[in-house]
Amino acid sequence: MLGAQNLDWEDVKSFAVVAVAGSVRRAAKELNVHHSTVSRRMDSLEHALGTKLFDRKPEGFVLTSAGERFASTVQECGLRLNDAERFISGQDRDLSGIVTVTMAESMAVHAFAPRLAEFAETHPNIEVHMIMTTKVVDISRREADIALRIDNNPPQTLVGKRLYPYYQTVYATQDYLDSHDFENDPESARWVAWHAGKNRFPAWTKEAGFGGVPLWGHFPEPSMQQAAARGGMGLAMLPCIMGDNDPELVRATTRKPMKARDIWLLTHADLRRTARIKAFMTFAEKVMRDAKSQFLGKTGA
Protein backbone atom coordinates (compact mmCIF):
# COMPACT_ATOMS: atom_id res chain seq x y z
CA MET A 1 0.00 0.00 0.00
CA LEU A 2 1.44 3.37 -1.06
CA GLY A 3 -0.14 5.46 1.71
CA ALA A 4 -2.66 8.24 2.13
CA GLN A 5 -0.24 10.89 0.85
CA ASN A 6 -0.58 9.34 -2.64
CA LEU A 7 -4.37 9.39 -2.70
CA ASP A 8 -6.33 11.64 -5.01
CA TRP A 9 -9.27 12.96 -2.99
CA GLU A 10 -11.48 13.09 -6.08
CA ASP A 11 -10.92 9.33 -6.29
CA VAL A 12 -11.85 8.94 -2.63
CA LYS A 13 -15.04 11.00 -3.01
CA SER A 14 -16.04 8.98 -6.08
CA PHE A 15 -15.37 5.77 -4.17
CA ALA A 16 -17.77 6.86 -1.41
CA VAL A 17 -20.54 7.39 -3.99
CA VAL A 18 -19.87 4.09 -5.80
CA ALA A 19 -19.86 2.22 -2.48
CA VAL A 20 -23.41 3.41 -1.81
CA ALA A 21 -24.71 3.33 -5.39
CA GLY A 22 -23.26 -0.10 -6.20
CA SER A 23 -22.86 0.94 -9.83
CA VAL A 24 -20.40 3.10 -11.74
CA ARG A 25 -23.14 4.43 -14.00
CA ARG A 26 -25.42 5.39 -11.09
CA ALA A 27 -22.48 7.00 -9.30
CA ALA A 28 -21.48 8.89 -12.46
CA LYS A 29 -25.00 10.28 -12.76
CA GLU A 30 -24.92 11.48 -9.15
CA LEU A 31 -21.44 12.98 -9.58
CA ASN A 32 -22.39 14.48 -12.96
CA VAL A 33 -19.39 12.98 -14.75
CA HIS A 34 -18.96 10.31 -17.44
CA HIS A 35 -18.98 6.72 -16.20
CA SER A 36 -15.52 6.15 -17.70
CA THR A 37 -14.19 8.87 -15.38
CA VAL A 38 -15.57 7.03 -12.35
CA SER A 39 -14.11 3.72 -13.55
CA ARG A 40 -10.72 5.35 -14.05
CA ARG A 41 -10.86 6.85 -10.55
CA MET A 42 -11.66 3.46 -9.01
CA ASP A 43 -8.73 1.86 -10.84
CA SER A 44 -6.46 4.72 -9.72
CA LEU A 45 -7.57 4.41 -6.09
CA GLU A 46 -7.03 0.65 -6.00
CA HIS A 47 -3.57 1.14 -7.50
CA ALA A 48 -2.71 3.82 -4.92
CA LEU A 49 -3.88 1.61 -2.06
CA GLY A 50 -2.41 -1.54 -3.50
CA THR A 51 -5.57 -3.55 -2.86
CA LYS A 52 -8.81 -4.53 -4.55
CA LEU A 53 -11.78 -2.53 -3.25
CA PHE A 54 -14.56 -3.94 -5.46
CA ASP A 55 -15.57 -7.18 -7.09
CA ARG A 56 -16.78 -6.21 -10.57
CA LYS A 57 -19.89 -8.29 -11.16
CA PRO A 58 -22.57 -8.10 -13.90
CA GLU A 59 -25.09 -6.77 -11.41
CA GLY A 60 -22.73 -4.03 -10.18
CA PHE A 61 -19.76 -3.21 -7.97
CA VAL A 62 -19.63 -5.18 -4.70
CA LEU A 63 -17.28 -4.12 -1.92
CA THR A 64 -14.54 -6.55 -0.95
CA SER A 65 -13.65 -6.92 2.74
CA ALA A 66 -10.86 -4.39 2.19
CA GLY A 67 -13.35 -2.11 0.44
CA GLU A 68 -15.75 -2.34 3.37
CA ARG A 69 -12.99 -1.36 5.81
CA PHE A 70 -11.95 1.54 3.59
CA ALA A 71 -15.58 2.69 3.20
CA SER A 72 -15.93 2.76 6.99
CA THR A 73 -12.76 4.82 7.30
CA VAL A 74 -13.90 7.27 4.61
CA GLN A 75 -17.25 7.72 6.34
CA GLU A 76 -15.57 8.37 9.69
CA CYS A 77 -13.23 10.91 8.10
CA GLY A 78 -16.19 12.64 6.48
CA LEU A 79 -17.96 12.99 9.82
CA ARG A 80 -14.83 14.43 11.43
CA LEU A 81 -14.43 16.93 8.60
CA ASN A 82 -18.07 17.97 9.04
CA ASP A 83 -17.48 18.44 12.76
CA ALA A 84 -14.42 20.58 12.06
CA GLU A 85 -16.27 22.65 9.45
CA ARG A 86 -19.18 23.28 11.84
CA PHE A 87 -16.77 24.30 14.62
CA ILE A 88 -14.90 26.72 12.38
CA SER A 89 -18.15 28.13 10.98
CA GLY A 90 -19.39 28.55 14.54
CA GLN A 91 -16.60 31.03 15.24
CA ASP A 92 -17.86 33.33 12.49
CA ARG A 93 -19.01 36.70 13.81
CA ASP A 94 -19.47 38.35 10.42
CA LEU A 95 -22.99 39.15 9.20
CA SER A 96 -22.23 37.89 5.71
CA GLY A 97 -22.09 34.67 3.73
CA ILE A 98 -24.58 31.96 2.81
CA VAL A 99 -27.26 30.48 5.06
CA THR A 100 -28.82 27.25 3.80
CA VAL A 101 -32.31 26.65 5.16
CA THR A 102 -34.57 23.64 4.71
CA MET A 103 -38.34 23.67 5.13
CA ALA A 104 -41.52 22.37 3.53
CA GLU A 105 -42.55 24.03 0.29
CA SER A 106 -45.85 25.26 1.73
CA MET A 107 -43.99 27.02 4.54
CA ALA A 108 -41.46 28.55 2.16
CA VAL A 109 -44.04 29.79 -0.35
CA HIS A 110 -46.76 31.09 1.97
CA ALA A 111 -44.84 32.26 5.04
CA PHE A 112 -41.28 33.10 3.96
CA ALA A 113 -41.35 34.17 0.32
CA PRO A 114 -43.42 37.32 1.03
CA ARG A 115 -40.96 38.33 3.79
CA LEU A 116 -37.54 37.56 2.28
CA ALA A 117 -37.12 41.08 0.93
CA GLU A 118 -37.36 42.29 4.52
CA PHE A 119 -34.47 40.02 5.55
CA ALA A 120 -32.39 40.98 2.52
CA GLU A 121 -32.82 44.67 3.27
CA THR A 122 -31.79 44.23 6.90
CA HIS A 123 -28.89 41.87 6.10
CA PRO A 124 -27.74 42.68 2.55
CA ASN A 125 -24.57 40.60 2.84
CA ILE A 126 -26.29 37.36 3.87
CA GLU A 127 -27.51 35.18 1.01
CA VAL A 128 -30.25 32.65 1.68
CA HIS A 129 -30.22 29.27 -0.06
CA MET A 130 -33.45 27.35 0.49
CA ILE A 131 -34.08 23.61 0.22
CA MET A 132 -37.83 23.06 -0.06
CA THR A 133 -38.68 19.50 0.92
CA THR A 134 -40.61 17.49 3.48
CA LYS A 135 -37.74 15.00 3.63
CA VAL A 136 -35.17 15.18 6.43
CA VAL A 137 -32.08 17.14 5.41
CA ASP A 138 -29.08 16.25 7.59
CA ILE A 139 -27.78 19.32 9.42
CA SER A 140 -25.05 17.24 11.09
CA ARG A 141 -23.56 16.61 7.64
CA ARG A 142 -23.86 20.29 6.69
CA GLU A 143 -26.56 19.63 4.11
CA ALA A 144 -28.26 22.67 5.66
CA ASP A 145 -27.53 25.17 8.42
CA ILE A 146 -31.08 25.68 9.69
CA ALA A 147 -34.20 23.53 9.54
CA LEU A 148 -37.83 24.38 10.07
CA ARG A 149 -38.69 20.77 10.66
CA ILE A 150 -42.12 19.17 10.96
CA ASP A 151 -41.41 16.54 13.57
CA ASN A 152 -42.72 15.54 16.98
CA ASN A 153 -39.35 14.08 18.01
CA PRO A 154 -36.40 15.99 16.48
CA PRO A 155 -32.85 14.65 16.97
CA GLN A 156 -31.21 15.51 20.29
CA THR A 157 -28.05 16.51 18.41
CA LEU A 158 -29.81 19.68 17.22
CA VAL A 159 -30.69 22.79 19.21
CA GLY A 160 -33.56 25.21 18.83
CA LYS A 161 -37.16 25.44 19.91
CA ARG A 162 -40.60 24.04 19.32
CA LEU A 163 -42.75 26.76 17.75
CA TYR A 164 -46.26 25.28 17.58
CA PRO A 165 -48.14 22.53 15.72
CA TYR A 166 -49.64 23.02 12.28
CA TYR A 167 -53.23 22.07 11.53
CA GLN A 168 -54.83 20.58 8.46
CA THR A 169 -58.29 20.01 7.07
CA VAL A 170 -60.12 18.82 3.96
CA TYR A 171 -60.24 20.91 0.78
CA ALA A 172 -61.82 20.58 -2.66
CA THR A 173 -63.32 22.79 -5.33
CA GLN A 174 -66.86 23.97 -4.73
CA ASP A 175 -67.93 22.26 -7.97
CA TYR A 176 -66.56 18.94 -6.72
CA LEU A 177 -68.46 19.24 -3.45
CA ASP A 178 -71.68 20.24 -5.24
CA SER A 179 -71.50 17.31 -7.69
CA HIS A 180 -71.04 14.49 -5.13
CA ASP A 181 -73.33 12.99 -2.49
CA PHE A 182 -70.89 12.11 0.27
CA GLU A 183 -73.62 10.77 2.56
CA ASN A 184 -75.50 8.45 0.21
CA ASP A 185 -72.89 7.65 -2.44
CA PRO A 186 -69.44 8.33 -0.93
CA GLU A 187 -67.62 5.78 -3.11
CA SER A 188 -68.35 7.83 -6.21
CA ALA A 189 -65.92 10.40 -4.80
CA ARG A 190 -62.21 10.02 -4.00
CA TRP A 191 -59.44 11.24 -1.76
CA VAL A 192 -56.22 12.43 -3.40
CA ALA A 193 -53.90 10.09 -1.47
CA TRP A 194 -50.34 10.85 -0.32
CA HIS A 195 -49.37 7.20 0.15
CA ALA A 196 -50.05 3.96 -1.69
CA GLY A 197 -51.32 1.85 1.20
CA LYS A 198 -53.54 -1.19 0.82
CA ASN A 199 -56.22 0.25 3.10
CA ARG A 200 -58.43 2.50 1.00
CA PHE A 201 -60.45 3.62 4.05
CA PRO A 202 -57.92 4.50 6.82
CA ALA A 203 -59.15 5.75 10.18
CA TRP A 204 -58.12 9.37 9.60
CA THR A 205 -60.65 9.72 6.75
CA LYS A 206 -63.48 8.96 9.19
CA GLU A 207 -62.05 11.44 11.68
CA ALA A 208 -62.05 14.03 8.89
CA GLY A 209 -65.73 13.34 8.17
CA PHE A 210 -65.38 11.43 4.90
CA GLY A 211 -64.79 7.84 6.05
CA GLY A 212 -66.76 6.31 3.18
CA VAL A 213 -64.67 8.00 0.48
CA PRO A 214 -61.84 5.78 -0.85
CA LEU A 215 -58.21 6.82 -1.30
CA TRP A 216 -57.00 7.14 -4.87
CA GLY A 217 -53.46 7.31 -6.24
CA HIS A 218 -50.11 8.12 -4.68
CA PHE A 219 -49.07 11.79 -4.58
CA PRO A 220 -46.53 12.28 -1.76
CA GLU A 221 -45.93 16.01 -2.26
CA PRO A 222 -48.57 18.37 -0.79
CA SER A 223 -48.25 20.77 -3.74
CA MET A 224 -49.27 17.94 -6.09
CA GLN A 225 -52.24 17.04 -3.88
CA GLN A 226 -53.27 20.69 -3.88
CA ALA A 227 -52.99 20.98 -7.66
CA ALA A 228 -54.92 17.75 -8.19
CA ALA A 229 -57.72 18.92 -5.88
CA ARG A 230 -57.78 22.25 -7.68
CA GLY A 231 -58.22 20.37 -10.95
CA GLY A 232 -61.27 18.55 -9.61
CA MET A 233 -59.57 15.24 -8.78
CA GLY A 234 -61.14 14.92 -5.34
CA LEU A 235 -60.72 15.71 -1.66
CA ALA A 236 -57.28 16.64 -0.30
CA MET A 237 -56.09 16.81 3.29
CA LEU A 238 -53.87 19.90 3.26
CA PRO A 239 -52.16 22.15 5.78
CA CYS A 240 -54.46 25.08 6.43
CA ILE A 241 -51.80 27.55 5.33
CA MET A 242 -51.93 25.96 1.86
CA GLY A 243 -55.64 25.38 1.46
CA ASP A 244 -56.85 28.65 2.96
CA ASN A 245 -54.52 30.61 0.67
CA ASP A 246 -55.80 28.91 -2.49
CA PRO A 247 -58.70 30.90 -3.99
CA GLU A 248 -59.83 27.89 -6.05
CA LEU A 249 -60.30 25.61 -3.04
CA VAL A 250 -62.79 25.69 -0.18
CA ARG A 251 -62.94 23.81 3.09
CA ALA A 252 -64.98 20.68 2.55
CA THR A 253 -66.12 20.43 6.16
CA THR A 254 -67.25 22.64 9.02
CA ARG A 255 -65.31 20.50 11.51
CA LYS A 256 -62.39 22.12 13.25
CA PRO A 257 -59.01 21.56 11.57
CA MET A 258 -57.07 18.52 12.79
CA LYS A 259 -53.79 18.91 14.67
CA ALA A 260 -50.86 17.41 12.75
CA ARG A 261 -47.21 17.57 13.83
CA ASP A 262 -45.07 20.14 15.61
CA ILE A 263 -42.92 22.72 13.85
CA TRP A 264 -39.37 23.11 15.19
CA LEU A 265 -36.76 25.75 14.42
CA LEU A 266 -33.40 23.96 14.62
CA THR A 267 -29.70 24.25 13.95
CA HIS A 268 -26.56 22.45 15.07
CA ALA A 269 -25.04 23.31 18.44
CA ASP A 270 -21.75 24.27 16.76
CA LEU A 271 -23.51 26.86 14.56
CA ARG A 272 -25.92 28.54 16.95
CA ARG A 273 -23.52 31.39 17.82
CA THR A 274 -22.63 32.11 14.20
CA ALA A 275 -23.81 35.64 13.44
CA ARG A 276 -25.55 34.90 10.14
CA ILE A 277 -27.25 31.80 11.60
CA LYS A 278 -28.51 33.76 14.61
CA ALA A 279 -29.76 36.51 12.31
CA PHE A 280 -31.83 34.17 10.17
CA MET A 281 -33.16 32.20 13.12
CA THR A 282 -34.35 35.44 14.73
CA PHE A 283 -36.01 36.40 11.45
CA ALA A 284 -37.52 32.94 11.00
CA GLU A 285 -39.04 32.95 14.46
CA LYS A 286 -40.66 36.33 13.76
CA VAL A 287 -42.05 35.12 10.42
CA MET A 288 -43.50 32.01 12.02
CA ARG A 289 -44.95 33.97 14.93
CA ASP A 290 -46.67 36.34 12.51
CA ALA A 291 -48.04 33.42 10.44
CA LYS A 292 -49.22 31.39 13.44
CA SER A 293 -52.94 31.91 12.86
CA GLN A 294 -52.57 30.58 9.30
CA PHE A 295 -50.77 27.44 10.44
CA LEU A 296 -53.36 26.88 13.16
CA GLY A 297 -56.16 27.20 10.61
CA LYS A 298 -57.80 30.16 12.31
CA THR A 299 -58.05 32.33 9.21
CA GLY A 300 -60.14 30.03 7.00
CA ALA A 301 -63.87 30.16 6.53
Number of C-alpha atoms within 10 A of each C-alpha: 10 10 9 10 7 12 16 13 12 12 20 18 14 21 26 18 19 26 20 14 17 17 21 23 18 16 23 20 12 13 15 9 12 13 17 12 14 24 20 11 20 21 15 16 23 18 16 18 16 12 13 16 25 22 12 13 9 7 8 16 18 19 20 15 12 13 19 15 12 19 20 13 11 16 12 12 12 15 14 13 13 17 16 13 15 22 16 13 17 19 14 16 13 11 16 15 14 14 17 18 24 25 24 19 19 20 19 20 15 15 21 19 11 11 15 16 12 12 17 13 10 12 15 13 14 20 15 16 13 17 18 16 16 17 12 13 20 13 21 18 17 16 15 19 23 30 26 25 23 22 15 13 10 17 9 7 11 19 18 17 13 17 15 16 17 22 22 24 23 25 27 28 21 15 11 19 19 9 9 16 13 18 11 9 11 15 16 12 21 21 24 23 22 18 13 13 13 8 9 17 16 15 11 12 18 12 11 18 15 22 19 20 23 19 26 19 13 14 16 14 15 20 14 15 23 26 15 17 24 23 14 15 19 24 28 30 26 23 26 27 26 23 27 23 14 14 9 16 24 20 23 20 16 10 12 12 22 19 15 16 16 17 22 22 22 24 24 24 15 19 23 23 16 19 19 25 28 17 18 19 21 12 18 20 16 12 16 20 13 11 16 19 16 22 24 21 23 15 13 15 9
